[in-house]
């Protein structure tokens, strides 16, 4: 079954938006994979998840951890081959098409405000469209469909 693809455009802080959406997904019982551009962004996302909401805890580990299979939120990055233990939701914050994205039920692309993020995002949109994947676009600031 092909994944549904959602694009969140115009994110002021893509990592913070990923934290918010991942926390919401975890809160509704979903398992999440978060894929960042590089190891530094993965560490930053890890730190953000620890401090994101004072009242809630989002259990998470880095991809490759022995606990990844039993942890609902797993963080990886584009510089390393990721073996995702879950196949529910994949958040992509990298500029390329995530390898193995077709095995997920949902793929969420989070795009920042700069042209450096917009150009590769347009290419990914076209790639998914050519694969006939169901696409939705949202404005990340207003949280409404485009």
Backbone as JSON Lines, residues from 0, in Angstrom:
{"i":0,"aa":"X","n":[0.84,-1.18,0.0],"ca":[0.0,0.0,0.0],"c":[0.89,1.25,0.0]}
{"i":1,"aa":"X","n":[0.61,2.18,-0.87],"ca":[1.42,3.39,-0.99],"c":[1.12,4.37,0.14]}
{"i":2,"aa":"X","n":[2.13,5.12,0.56],"ca":[1.9,6.07,1.65],"c":[1.13,7.3,1.18]}
{"i":3,"aa":"X","n":[0.39,7.89,2.12],"ca":[-0.16,9.23,1.91],"c":[0.99,10.19,2.2]}
{"i":4,"aa":"X","n":[1.07,11.28,1.45],"ca":[2.17,12.23,1.62],"c":[1.59,13.59,1.96]}
{"i":5,"aa":"X","n":[2.08,14.17,3.05],"ca":[1.67,15.52,3.45],"c":[2.9,16.41,3.46]}
{"i":6,"aa":"X","n":[2.77,17.58,2.85],"ca":[3.83,18.57,2.85],"c":[3.41,19.72,3.76]}
{"i":7,"aa":"X","n":[4.26,20.07,4.7],"ca":[4.05,21.26,5.53],"c":[5.06,22.3,5.04]}
{"i":8,"aa":"X","n":[4.56,23.28,4.29],"ca":[5.4,24.32,3.7],"c":[5.54,25.51,4.65]}
{"i":9,"aa":"X","n":[6.61,26.28,4.48],"ca":[6.74,27.57,5.15],"c":[6.96,27.46,6.65]}
{"i":10,"aa":"X","n":[7.57,26.37,7.11],"ca":[7.8,26.19,8.55],"c":[8.88,27.17,9.03]}
{"i":11,"aa":"X","n":[8.54,27.95,10.06],"ca":[9.52,28.88,10.64],"c":[10.68,28.12,11.26]}
{"i":12,"aa":"X","n":[10.35,27.03,11.98],"ca":[11.35,26.19,12.61],"c":[10.97,24.74,12.34]}
{"i":13,"aa":"X","n":[11.52,24.14,11.26],"ca":[11.12,22.78,10.91],"c":[11.31,21.75,12.02]}
{"i":14,"aa":"X","n":[12.39,21.86,12.81],"ca":[12.6,20.89,13.89],"c":[11.54,21.02,14.97]}
{"i":15,"aa":"X","n":[11.16,22.24,15.31],"ca":[10.12,22.45,16.32],"c":[8.78,21.91,15.82]}
{"i":16,"aa":"X","n":[8.47,22.14,14.54],"ca":[7.23,21.61,13.98],"c":[7.25,20.09,13.99]}
{"i":17,"aa":"X","n":[8.39,19.49,13.67],"ca":[8.51,18.03,13.72],"c":[8.26,17.51,15.13]}
{"i":18,"aa":"X","n":[8.79,18.21,16.13],"ca":[8.55,17.82,17.53],"c":[7.06,17.87,17.86]}
{"i":19,"aa":"X","n":[6.43,18.96,17.48],"ca":[5.0,19.12,17.77],"c":[4.17,18.02,17.11]}
{"i":20,"aa":"X","n":[4.41,17.79,15.82],"ca":[3.62,16.78,15.1],"c":[3.94,15.37,15.58]}
{"i":21,"aa":"X","n":[5.21,15.1,15.91],"ca":[5.58,13.78,16.42],"c":[4.96,13.54,17.79]}
{"i":22,"aa":"X","n":[4.95,14.57,18.65],"ca":[4.34,14.44,19.98],"c":[2.84,14.16,19.84]}
{"i":23,"aa":"X","n":[2.2,14.84,18.89],"ca":[0.77,14.61,18.66],"c":[0.53,13.18,18.16]}
{"i":24,"aa":"X","n":[1.37,12.72,17.23],"ca":[1.23,11.36,16.71],"c":[1.45,10.33,17.82]}
{"i":25,"aa":"X","n":[2.49,10.54,18.63],"ca":[2.75,9.63,19.75],"c":[1.57,9.63,20.72]}
{"i":26,"aa":"X","n":[1.02,10.82,21.0],"ca":[-0.12,10.94,21.9],"c":[-1.34,10.18,21.41]}
{"i":27,"aa":"X","n":[-1.45,9.98,20.11],"ca":[-2.58,9.22,19.58],"c":[-2.21,7.75,19.31]}
{"i":28,"aa":"X","n":[-1.07,7.33,19.88],"ca":[-0.69,5.92,19.82],"c":[0.05,5.49,18.57]}
{"i":29,"aa":"X","n":[0.55,6.43,17.81],"ca":[1.26,6.09,16.58],"c":[2.76,5.96,16.82]}
{"i":30,"aa":"X","n":[3.42,5.22,15.93],"ca":[4.88,5.07,15.96],"c":[5.47,5.93,14.85]}
{"i":31,"aa":"X","n":[6.57,6.6,15.17],"ca":[7.11,7.65,14.31],"c":[8.6,7.46,14.05]}
{"i":32,"aa":"X","n":[9.0,7.72,12.8],"ca":[10.41,7.81,12.43],"c":[10.66,9.25,12.0]}
{"i":33,"aa":"X","n":[11.7,9.87,12.54],"ca":[12.07,11.24,12.21],"c":[13.41,11.22,11.49]}
{"i":34,"aa":"X","n":[13.44,11.7,10.25],"ca":[14.67,11.67,9.45],"c":[15.13,13.09,9.19]}
{"i":35,"aa":"X","n":[16.31,13.43,9.71],"ca":[16.87,14.77,9.54],"c":[17.94,14.77,8.45]}
{"i":36,"aa":"X","n":[18.43,15.94,8.14],"ca":[19.44,16.12,7.09],"c":[20.77,15.5,7.47]}
{"i":37,"aa":"X","n":[21.2,15.68,8.73],"ca":[22.54,15.23,9.13],"c":[22.55,14.89,10.62]}
{"i":38,"aa":"X","n":[23.69,14.38,11.09],"ca":[23.82,13.95,12.48],"c":[23.62,15.11,13.46]}
{"i":39,"aa":"X","n":[24.12,16.29,13.1],"ca":[23.96,17.45,13.99],"c":[22.48,17.81,14.16]}
{"i":40,"aa":"X","n":[21.72,17.77,13.08],"ca":[20.27,18.05,13.16],"c":[19.55,16.96,13.96]}
{"i":41,"aa":"X","n":[20.0,15.72,13.83],"ca":[19.4,14.63,14.6],"c":[19.62,14.86,16.1]}
{"i":42,"aa":"X","n":[20.84,15.27,16.47],"ca":[21.12,15.55,17.89],"c":[20.29,16.73,18.38]}
{"i":43,"aa":"X","n":[20.14,17.75,17.53],"ca":[19.34,18.91,17.9],"c":[17.88,18.51,18.11]}
{"i":44,"aa":"X","n":[17.36,17.67,17.24],"ca":[15.99,17.19,17.37],"c":[15.82,16.36,18.64]}
{"i":45,"aa":"X","n":[16.82,15.54,18.94],"ca":[16.82,14.75,20.17],"c":[16.7,15.67,21.38]}
{"i":46,"aa":"X","n":[17.51,16.73,21.42],"ca":[17.46,17.68,22.54],"c":[16.11,18.39,22.61]}
{"i":47,"aa":"X","n":[15.59,18.79,21.46],"ca":[14.28,19.46,21.43],"c":[13.17,18.57,21.98]}
{"i":48,"aa":"X","n":[13.21,17.28,21.65],"ca":[12.17,16.38,22.14],"c":[12.22,16.23,23.66]}
{"i":49,"aa":"X","n":[13.4,16.35,24.25],"ca":[13.51,16.27,25.72],"c":[12.89,17.5,26.39]}
{"i":50,"aa":"X","n":[12.98,18.64,25.73],"ca":[12.54,19.88,26.38],"c":[11.3,20.49,25.74]}
{"i":51,"aa":"X","n":[10.73,19.81,24.77],"ca":[9.66,20.39,23.96],"c":[8.45,20.82,24.78]}
{"i":52,"aa":"X","n":[7.86,19.9,25.51],"ca":[6.71,20.25,26.35],"c":[7.03,19.81,27.77]}
{"i":53,"aa":"X","n":[6.89,20.74,28.68],"ca":[7.26,20.46,30.06],"c":[6.4,19.35,30.68]}
{"i":54,"aa":"X","n":[5.11,19.31,30.32],"ca":[4.19,18.36,30.96],"c":[4.17,16.99,30.31]}
{"i":55,"aa":"X","n":[4.74,16.86,29.14],"ca":[4.65,15.56,28.47],"c":[6.04,15.04,28.12]}
{"i":56,"aa":"X","n":[6.11,13.74,28.02],"ca":[7.36,13.08,27.67],"c":[7.12,12.28,26.39]}
{"i":57,"aa":"X","n":[7.98,12.45,25.42],"ca":[7.9,11.69,24.18],"c":[9.07,10.72,24.16]}
{"i":58,"aa":"X","n":[8.82,9.42,24.43],"ca":[9.92,8.46,24.45],"c":[10.54,8.33,23.07]}
{"i":59,"aa":"X","n":[11.86,8.52,23.0],"ca":[12.54,8.49,21.71],"c":[13.98,8.02,21.88]}
{"i":60,"aa":"X","n":[14.51,7.45,20.81],"ca":[15.91,7.02,20.75],"c":[16.42,7.28,19.34]}
{"i":61,"aa":"X","n":[17.72,7.2,19.18],"ca":[18.32,7.33,17.87],"c":[18.2,6.0,17.13]}
{"i":62,"aa":"X","n":[18.1,6.09,15.8],"ca":[18.07,4.88,14.98],"c":[19.35,4.1,15.25]}
{"i":63,"aa":"X","n":[19.26,2.81,15.28],"ca":[20.43,1.98,15.57],"c":[20.55,1.63,17.04]}
{"i":64,"aa":"X","n":[19.77,2.29,17.91],"ca":[19.78,1.95,19.33],"c":[19.18,0.56,19.52]}
{"i":65,"aa":"X","n":[19.7,-0.2,20.5],"ca":[19.11,-1.51,20.77],"c":[17.63,-1.4,21.19]}
{"i":66,"aa":"X","n":[17.22,-0.22,21.66],"ca":[15.84,-0.03,22.11],"c":[14.91,0.51,21.01]}
{"i":67,"aa":"X","n":[15.43,0.72,19.8],"ca":[14.64,1.33,18.74],"c":[13.36,0.56,18.43]}
{"i":68,"aa":"X","n":[13.41,-0.75,18.43],"ca":[12.24,-1.56,18.1],"c":[11.09,-1.4,19.07]}
{"i":69,"aa":"X","n":[11.4,-1.06,20.32],"ca":[10.34,-0.93,21.31],"c":[10.07,0.52,21.71]}
{"i":70,"aa":"X","n":[10.71,1.46,21.05],"ca":[10.52,2.88,21.35],"c":[9.65,3.51,20.27]}
{"i":71,"aa":"X","n":[8.59,4.25,20.65],"ca":[7.64,4.76,19.65],"c":[8.18,5.83,18.71]}
{"i":72,"aa":"X","n":[9.22,6.58,19.11],"ca":[9.75,7.64,18.26],"c":[11.25,7.38,18.06]}
{"i":73,"aa":"X","n":[11.64,7.28,16.78],"ca":[13.03,6.96,16.44],"c":[13.57,8.08,15.54]}
{"i":74,"aa":"X","n":[14.78,8.56,15.85],"ca":[15.41,9.64,15.09],"c":[16.59,9.08,14.29]}
{"i":75,"aa":"X","n":[16.63,9.43,13.02],"ca":[17.75,9.05,12.16],"c":[18.11,10.23,11.27]}
{"i":76,"aa":"X","n":[19.07,10.02,10.37],"ca":[19.45,11.12,9.48],"c":[19.91,10.59,8.14]}
{"i":77,"aa":"X","n":[19.91,11.49,7.16],"ca":[20.18,11.12,5.76],"c":[21.62,10.67,5.52]}
{"i":78,"aa":"X","n":[22.56,11.02,6.4],"ca":[23.96,10.64,6.2],"c":[24.22,9.18,6.54]}
{"i":79,"aa":"X","n":[23.29,8.54,7.24],"ca":[23.48,7.15,7.66],"c":[22.36,6.3,7.08]}
{"i":80,"aa":"X","n":[22.66,5.05,6.75],"ca":[21.56,4.17,6.32],"c":[20.66,3.9,7.52]}
{"i":81,"aa":"X","n":[19.39,4.19,7.38],"ca":[18.47,4.02,8.51],"c":[17.67,2.74,8.35]}
{"i":82,"aa":"X","n":[17.71,1.94,9.38],"ca":[16.85,0.77,9.48],"c":[15.73,1.14,10.43]}
{"i":83,"aa":"X","n":[14.61,1.54,9.88],"ca":[13.5,1.98,10.72],"c":[12.75,0.78,11.27]}
{"i":84,"aa":"X","n":[12.54,0.73,12.59],"ca":[11.84,-0.41,13.17],"c":[10.32,-0.31,13.0]}
{"i":85,"aa":"X","n":[9.82,0.85,12.62],"ca":[8.38,1.06,12.48],"c":[8.06,1.42,11.03]}
{"i":86,"aa":"X","n":[6.8,1.31,10.67],"ca":[6.42,1.66,9.3],"c":[5.11,2.46,9.27]}
{"i":87,"aa":"X","n":[4.84,3.18,10.38],"ca":[3.61,3.96,10.42],"c":[3.78,5.35,9.8]}
{"i":88,"aa":"X","n":[4.57,6.23,10.45],"ca":[4.74,7.6,9.97],"c":[6.22,7.92,9.86]}
{"i":89,"aa":"X","n":[6.6,8.46,8.7],"ca":[7.98,8.92,8.51],"c":[7.95,10.42,8.27]}
{"i":90,"aa":"X","n":[8.65,11.16,9.12],"ca":[8.83,12.6,8.93],"c":[10.16,12.8,8.22]}
{"i":91,"aa":"X","n":[10.14,13.53,7.11],"ca":[11.37,13.8,6.39],"c":[11.72,15.28,6.5]}
{"i":92,"aa":"X","n":[12.88,15.57,7.09],"ca":[13.39,16.93,7.18],"c":[14.66,17.08,6.36]}
{"i":93,"aa":"X","n":[14.99,16.06,5.57],"ca":[16.16,16.11,4.7],"c":[15.72,16.59,3.32]}
{"i":94,"aa":"X","n":[16.69,16.87,2.46],"ca":[16.41,17.42,1.14],"c":[16.2,16.36,0.06]}
{"i":95,"aa":"X","n":[16.41,15.1,0.41],"ca":[16.26,14.05,-0.59],"c":[15.04,13.19,-0.3]}
{"i":96,"aa":"X","n":[14.77,12.27,-1.2],"ca":[13.65,11.34,-1.03],"c":[14.13,10.23,-0.11]}
{"i":97,"aa":"X","n":[13.4,9.98,0.97],"ca":[13.85,8.96,1.92],"c":[13.83,7.56,1.3]}
{"i":98,"aa":"X","n":[14.95,6.85,1.37],"ca":[14.95,5.46,0.9],"c":[13.94,4.65,1.71]}
{"i":99,"aa":"X","n":[13.19,3.8,1.04],"ca":[12.22,2.95,1.75],"c":[10.95,3.65,2.16]}
{"i":100,"aa":"X","n":[10.71,4.88,1.69],"ca":[9.5,5.62,2.12],"c":[8.22,4.89,1.76]}
{"i":101,"aa":"X","n":[8.27,4.05,0.72],"ca":[7.05,3.4,0.27],"c":[6.5,2.38,1.26]}
{"i":102,"aa":"X","n":[7.3,1.98,2.24],"ca":[6.78,1.01,3.21],"c":[6.03,1.65,4.38]}
{"i":103,"aa":"X","n":[6.05,2.99,4.43],"ca":[5.33,3.7,5.49],"c":[3.89,3.97,5.08]}
{"i":104,"aa":"X","n":[3.01,4.07,6.07],"ca":[1.62,4.42,5.78],"c":[1.47,5.9,5.48]}
{"i":105,"aa":"X","n":[2.31,6.73,6.12],"ca":[2.25,8.17,5.9],"c":[3.66,8.73,5.87]}
{"i":106,"aa":"X","n":[3.87,9.66,4.94],"ca":[5.13,10.37,4.84],"c":[4.83,11.86,5.0]}
{"i":107,"aa":"X","n":[5.49,12.49,5.95],"ca":[5.28,13.91,6.2],"c":[6.57,14.65,5.89]}
{"i":108,"aa":"X","n":[6.48,15.55,4.94],"ca":[7.61,16.38,4.53],"c":[7.47,17.75,5.19]}
{"i":109,"aa":"X","n":[8.51,18.2,5.89],"ca":[8.47,19.5,6.54],"c":[9.51,20.39,5.86]}
{"i":110,"aa":"X","n":[9.03,21.5,5.32],"ca":[9.88,22.38,4.51],"c":[9.98,23.75,5.15]}
{"i":111,"aa":"X","n":[11.19,24.26,5.29],"ca":[11.41,25.59,5.86],"c":[11.07,26.7,4.88]}
{"i":112,"aa":"X","n":[11.42,27.91,5.24],"ca":[11.03,29.09,4.47],"c":[12.04,29.51,3.41]}
{"i":113,"aa":"X","n":[13.25,28.98,3.46],"ca":[14.28,29.42,2.52],"c":[14.2,28.71,1.17]}
{"i":114,"aa":"X","n":[14.71,29.38,0.14],"ca":[14.74,28.78,-1.19],"c":[15.56,27.49,-1.2]}
{"i":115,"aa":"X","n":[16.57,27.41,-0.35],"ca":[17.41,26.21,-0.29],"c":[16.6,24.98,0.1]}
{"i":116,"aa":"X","n":[15.5,25.16,0.85],"ca":[14.63,24.04,1.2],"c":[13.51,23.87,0.18]}
{"i":117,"aa":"X","n":[13.06,24.98,-0.41],"ca":[11.91,24.92,-1.31],"c":[12.22,24.21,-2.62]}
{"i":118,"aa":"X","n":[13.39,24.45,-3.2],"ca":[13.72,23.84,-4.49],"c":[13.74,22.31,-4.42]}
{"i":119,"aa":"X","n":[14.47,21.71,-3.46],"ca":[14.43,20.24,-3.4],"c":[13.04,19.71,-3.03]}
{"i":120,"aa":"X","n":[12.27,20.49,-2.26],"ca":[10.91,20.06,-1.9],"c":[10.02,19.97,-3.14]}
{"i":121,"aa":"X","n":[10.19,20.92,-4.05],"ca":[9.41,20.87,-5.3],"c":[9.75,19.61,-6.1]}
{"i":122,"aa":"X","n":[11.03,19.25,-6.12],"ca":[11.45,18.04,-6.83],"c":[10.84,16.79,-6.17]}
{"i":123,"aa":"X","n":[10.81,16.77,-4.83],"ca":[10.21,15.63,-4.14],"c":[8.72,15.56,-4.43]}
{"i":124,"aa":"X","n":[8.02,16.7,-4.43],"ca":[6.6,16.74,-4.74],"c":[6.35,16.1,-6.11]}
{"i":125,"aa":"X","n":[7.15,16.51,-7.1],"ca":[6.99,15.97,-8.45],"c":[7.27,14.47,-8.49]}
{"i":126,"aa":"X","n":[8.27,14.03,-7.75],"ca":[8.59,12.6,-7.7],"c":[7.4,11.81,-7.15]}
{"i":127,"aa":"X","n":[6.84,12.27,-6.03],"ca":[5.7,11.57,-5.44],"c":[4.48,11.62,-6.35]}
{"i":128,"aa":"X","n":[4.3,12.75,-7.01],"ca":[3.17,12.9,-7.94],"c":[3.3,11.91,-9.1]}
{"i":129,"aa":"X","n":[4.52,11.75,-9.61],"ca":[4.76,10.8,-10.69],"c":[4.51,9.36,-10.24]}
{"i":130,"aa":"X","n":[4.65,9.1,-8.94],"ca":[4.36,7.78,-8.39],"c":[2.88,7.61,-8.07]}
{"i":131,"aa":"X","n":[2.08,8.64,-8.36],"ca":[0.63,8.63,-8.07],"c":[0.31,8.46,-6.59]}
{"i":132,"aa":"X","n":[1.17,9.01,-5.74],"ca":[0.89,8.96,-4.3],"c":[-0.1,10.07,-3.96]}
{"i":133,"aa":"X","n":[-1.02,9.81,-3.02],"ca":[-1.95,10.87,-2.61],"c":[-1.21,11.98,-1.88]}
{"i":134,"aa":"X","n":[-1.31,13.21,-2.39],"ca":[-0.57,14.36,-1.86],"c":[-1.51,15.39,-1.24]}
{"i":135,"aa":"X","n":[-1.06,15.97,-0.13],"ca":[-1.74,17.09,0.51],"c":[-0.69,18.12,0.87]}
{"i":136,"aa":"X","n":[-1.05,19.4,0.74],"ca":[-0.13,20.48,1.12],"c":[-0.78,21.35,2.19]}
{"i":137,"aa":"X","n":[0.02,21.74,3.18],"ca":[-0.46,22.57,4.27],"c":[0.49,23.74,4.46]}
{"i":138,"aa":"X","n":[-0.05,24.87,4.87],"ca":[0.77,25.99,5.29],"c":[1.12,25.74,6.76]}
{"i":139,"aa":"X","n":[2.41,25.62,7.06],"ca":[2.84,25.26,8.41],"c":[2.51,26.33,9.44]}
{"i":140,"aa":"X","n":[2.41,27.58,9.02],"ca":[2.12,28.65,9.97],"c":[0.62,28.7,10.27]}
{"i":141,"aa":"X","n":[-0.19,28.7,9.22],"ca":[-1.64,28.79,9.43],"c":[-2.29,27.44,9.7]}
{"i":142,"aa":"X","n":[-1.55,26.34,9.43],"ca":[-2.04,24.98,9.65],"c":[-3.32,24.71,8.86]}
{"i":143,"aa":"X","n":[-3.35,25.2,7.65],"ca":[-4.51,24.93,6.82],"c":[-4.05,24.41,5.47]}
{"i":144,"aa":"X","n":[-4.93,23.67,4.82],"ca":[-4.6,23.1,3.52],"c":[-4.41,24.22,2.5]}
{"i":145,"aa":"X","n":[-3.48,23.99,1.59],"ca":[-3.22,24.96,0.52],"c":[-4.05,24.59,-0.7]}
